[in-house]
Amino acid sequence: MKFGVQVNCYRQTWKGIRTSIETMEAGRWNSLWFADHFVPPPGPREDEPLTAFEGYTLIAVAAGMTKRLKLGHLVLGNTYRNPALLAKMATTLDHASEGRFTLALGAGWFRREHEAYGWDFPTMKERQDRFQEACELIRMLFTADGPVDYNGQYYKLDQAPLSPGCYQKPHIPIMVGGTGERRTLRTLAMHGDIMNLDGWAGQGMSIEVFRHKVNVLRQHCEDVGREPGEIKLTALMPLQITDDKEKAQEFIRRLGSGSMAGPRNYLVDRIGEFIAEGIDEIMFGAIPTGDVEAFQQVEEEIVAVFP
């Protein structure tokens, strides 16, 4: 069983982020993840001047600081970067990290940062249409033997080469962020390699929710002729170890029903349910950035239980 951490990069200092990376590299962790926003989400307007480190740059820096951690984002917003440019950035980082990068992409949802930086924020339908095209285009670039033509409604390529290609074989894994049942999971079935149940997104972090989303994905796979076993299952799980019932309830109230808090044994049992359902990796969130003792507590009390 594999475990990672989404290290918070908002309202933080670089020193705290660096300490988190170094602590993880020295521990049992499998993977390091950052989010991708340009103002701290989804806070009040007065929080906007607080730090929000750019996620792709952070992962590139982390790649140079580490030798073994897998690297990625939860998740990159499709509306922020041209997908062909993103494919080029991905293969560059894949080579520089010697095959440790996962490209994780979502449709984009945070209106305020689009307004702040003067970027278009299309309708939900258009964002989903763009996202599906982007995933298709990126997969074509990752898997093609030569230059690629693409003629979509929103994106076009004219004999575009991708050189260097993917360091990883057969290609860089593509995580499709989100579990919307009608569009997102279908896009995953068509063009993705990894599903992620996002605990920040307001979904319950229950085994019933996870099982339902997996079943929807399997139906989409059947519809598009994809083998469901080709897609890995993951979850982002904000987590707090505490024996204080009121503290646990406050953590879940503040961070949402997709988070988990409680005594160690309770959390171990809940994680075991996901493992029994075939999950490949769990990424923990809400571990205080730069707090070495907090990282080590989760590692020793949770991660070490699952060899």
C-alpha positions in Angstrom: 0.0 0.0 0.0 1.3 3.5 -0.9 0.8 6.8 0.9 1.5 10.4 -0.1 0.9 13.9 1.2 -0.6 16.9 -0.4 1.7 19.6 1.1 -0.2 22.8 1.6 1.4 25.7 -0.4 -1.0 28.5 0.7 -0.5 30.9 3.6 2.8 29.2 4.1 6.5 30.0 3.8 9.1 28.4 1.5 11.0 27.3 4.6 8.0 25.3 5.8 7.4 23.7 2.4 11.1 22.8 2.1 11.1 21.2 5.5 8.0 19.1 4.5 9.7 17.9 1.3 12.9 17.0 3.2 10.9 15.2 5.9 9.0 13.1 3.4 12.1 12.2 1.3 13.7 10.8 4.5 10.6 8.8 5.5 8.4 6.0 4.3 6.3 8.2 2.0 5.7 7.3 -1.7 4.6 10.6 -3.2 4.4 14.4 -2.9 1.7 16.5 -4.3 0.8 20.2 -4.5 -2.4 22.0 -5.4 -2.6 24.5 -8.3 -4.1 27.9 -7.4 -3.0 31.5 -7.7 -4.8 32.9 -4.7 -5.5 30.9 -1.5 -8.8 29.0 -2.1 -11.5 29.4 -1.2 -10.9 32.0 1.4 -12.2 35.5 2.0 -11.0 38.4 -0.2 -8.8 39.7 2.6 -6.8 36.5 2.5 -5.9 37.0 -1.2 -2.6 38.9 -0.6 -1.3 35.9 1.5 1.2 33.5 0.0 0.1 31.2 -2.8 3.1 29.4 -4.3 2.7 28.4 -7.9 2.3 24.6 -8.0 4.1 23.5 -11.1 7.2 25.5 -10.2 7.1 23.9 -6.7 7.1 20.4 -8.1 9.9 21.2 -10.5 12.0 22.4 -7.5 11.0 19.4 -5.4 12.2 17.1 -8.2 15.6 18.6 -7.9 15.5 18.2 -4.1 14.5 14.5 -4.1 15.6 11.1 -5.5 12.8 8.7 -4.8 9.5 10.5 -4.1 6.8 10.4 -6.9 5.6 13.8 -7.8 2.4 15.4 -9.0 -0.5 17.8 -8.4 -4.0 17.5 -7.0 -4.7 18.8 -9.6 -3.6 21.2 -12.3 -6.4 23.4 -13.7 -6.9 23.0 -17.4 -7.9 26.6 -17.8 -4.5 27.9 -16.7 -2.2 26.4 -19.4 -2.5 25.3 -23.0 -2.6 21.5 -22.9 0.1 21.1 -25.6 2.4 23.3 -23.6 1.5 21.3 -20.5 2.4 18.1 -22.3 5.8 19.6 -23.1 6.3 20.7 -19.5 5.3 17.2 -18.3 7.8 15.3 -20.4 10.6 17.7 -19.5 9.9 17.1 -15.8 9.5 13.4 -16.4 13.0 13.2 -17.8 14.5 15.5 -15.1 13.0 13.4 -12.3 13.8 10.1 -14.1 10.2 9.0 -14.4 8.7 10.2 -11.1 6.1 12.6 -12.4 2.3 12.0 -12.8 0.3 14.5 -14.8 -2.9 15.3 -12.9 -5.4 17.6 -14.6 -8.9 18.9 -13.8 -11.4 21.1 -15.6 -10.9 24.1 -13.2 -13.4 25.5 -10.8 -12.2 28.5 -8.8 -13.8 31.5 -10.5 -12.2 34.2 -8.3 -8.6 33.5 -9.4 -9.7 33.7 -13.1 -11.2 37.1 -12.3 -8.1 38.2 -10.4 -5.7 37.4 -13.2 -8.0 38.3 -16.2 -8.4 34.7 -17.4 -11.6 33.6 -19.1 -13.9 31.4 -16.9 -16.2 29.5 -19.3 -19.4 27.8 -18.4 -19.3 24.4 -16.8 -20.2 22.7 -20.0 -17.4 24.5 -21.9 -14.9 23.8 -19.2 -15.8 20.1 -19.4 -15.6 20.1 -23.2 -12.2 21.8 -23.1 -11.1 19.3 -20.4 -12.1 16.3 -22.5 -10.3 17.7 -25.5 -7.2 18.5 -23.4 -7.0 15.0 -22.0 -7.4 13.5 -25.5 -4.8 15.7 -27.0 -2.2 15.1 -24.2 -2.7 11.3 -24.4 -2.2 11.5 -28.2 1.1 13.5 -27.7 2.3 11.1 -25.0 1.6 8.0 -27.1 2.4 9.1 -30.7 5.5 7.9 -32.6 5.8 11.2 -34.4 4.3 14.7 -34.8 0.6 15.0 -34.0 -2.3 16.7 -35.7 -5.3 17.6 -33.7 -8.4 19.5 -34.8 -10.7 20.0 -31.8 -13.2 22.8 -31.2 -10.9 24.5 -28.7 -7.4 23.1 -29.3 -5.5 22.5 -32.5 -2.1 21.0 -33.4 -0.3 21.1 -36.7 2.3 18.4 -36.9 3.3 19.1 -33.3 6.3 17.1 -32.1 6.8 16.1 -28.5 10.5 15.6 -28.1 11.7 14.4 -25.7 8.8 12.0 -25.3 7.9 10.4 -22.0 10.6 8.9 -19.9 8.2 6.5 -18.3 6.9 3.6 -20.4 4.4 3.3 -21.9 3.9 7.0 -21.0 3.5 9.5 -18.1 0.4 8.4 -16.1 -2.6 10.8 -16.5 -4.7 11.4 -13.5 -8.2 12.9 -14.2 -9.1 15.0 -11.3 -12.7 15.0 -10.0 -15.4 12.4 -9.9 -18.4 14.0 -11.6 -20.4 11.1 -12.8 -21.6 12.2 -16.2 -18.6 13.9 -17.7 -15.5 13.7 -15.6 -15.5 9.9 -15.0 -16.3 9.3 -18.6 -13.3 11.5 -19.6 -11.2 9.3 -17.2 -12.5 6.1 -18.8 -11.6 7.4 -22.3 -8.2 9.1 -21.7 -7.0 8.7 -18.1 -5.0 6.3 -16.0 -5.7 7.3 -12.4 -8.9 8.2 -10.5 -8.8 10.4 -7.4 -11.6 10.8 -4.8 -11.0 14.3 -3.6 -11.7 14.8 0.1 -11.6 18.6 -0.3 -14.4 18.5 -2.8 -17.3 18.1 -0.3 -17.9 14.4 -1.0 -18.2 12.1 1.9 -15.1 10.0 2.6 -17.0 6.9 3.1 -16.5 3.5 1.6 -20.0 3.7 0.1 -19.2 6.9 -1.8 -15.9 5.4 -3.0 -17.5 2.1 -4.1 -20.3 4.0 -6.0 -17.9 6.2 -7.9 -15.8 3.2 -8.9 -18.9 1.4 -10.1 -19.9 4.5 -12.2 -16.3 4.5 -13.7 -16.6 0.8 -14.5 -19.8 1.4 -16.4 -18.2 4.2 -18.4 -15.2 1.9 -19.2 -17.7 -0.7 -20.5 -19.4 1.9 -22.6 -16.1 3.1 -24.2 -14.4 -0.3 -24.5 -11.8 0.3 -21.8 -10.6 -2.4 -19.3 -11.4 -1.0 -15.8 -8.4 -2.7 -14.3 -6.2 -0.4 -16.3 -7.2 2.6 -14.1 -5.6 3.0 -10.7 -7.8 4.1 -7.7 -6.6 6.8 -5.3 -8.0 9.2 -2.7 -7.0 12.5 -1.2 -7.9 12.3 2.5 -7.6 15.3 4.9 -6.7 13.6 8.1 -6.1 14.3 11.8 -5.1 11.8 14.6 -6.8 12.8 17.8 -8.4 11.1 20.8 -10.4 14.3 21.5 -13.9 13.7 20.1 -14.8 17.4 20.0 -11.5 18.2 18.2 -12.3 15.5 15.6 -15.8 16.9 15.1 -14.5 20.4 14.6 -11.8 19.2 12.1 -14.5 17.5 10.0 -16.9 20.5 10.4 -14.2 22.9 9.3 -12.7 20.8 6.4 -15.8 19.0 5.2 -17.2 15.5 5.2 -14.4 14.3 2.9 -11.9 14.5 5.8 -11.3 11.9 8.5 -10.4 12.5 12.2 -10.3 10.4 15.2 -8.2 7.9 17.2 -5.4 6.0 15.5 -7.2 2.7 15.5 -10.4 4.2 14.0 -8.4 5.7 11.2 -6.5 2.5 10.5 -9.7 0.6 10.3 -11.3 3.2 7.9 -8.2 3.1 5.7 -8.3 -0.7 5.7 -11.8 -0.5 4.2 -10.4 1.4 1.2 -7.5 -1.1 0.8 -10.1 -3.9 0.7 -11.8 -2.2 -2.2 -8.7 -2.1 -4.2 -7.3 1.4 -3.7 -3.8 1.9 -4.9 -2.7 5.0 -3.0 -4.0 7.4 -0.4 -2.7 11.0 -0.2 -3.2 12.7 3.1 -4.0 16.4 3.4 -4.1 18.9 6.3 -0.8 17.8 7.9 0.6 21.1 9.0 3.2 22.3 6.6 6.7 22.3 8.1 5.7 20.4 11.2 8.2 17.6 11.3 6.6 15.9 14.3 3.1 15.9 12.7 4.5 14.3 9.5 6.3 11.7 11.6 3.3 11.0 13.7 1.2 10.1 10.7 4.0 8.1 9.2 4.6 6.1 12.4 1.0 5.6 13.5 -0.7 5.1 10.2 1.7 4.5 7.3 3.9 2.0 9.1 0.8 -0.2 9.8 0.4 -0.9 6.1 3.7 -2.4 4.7 
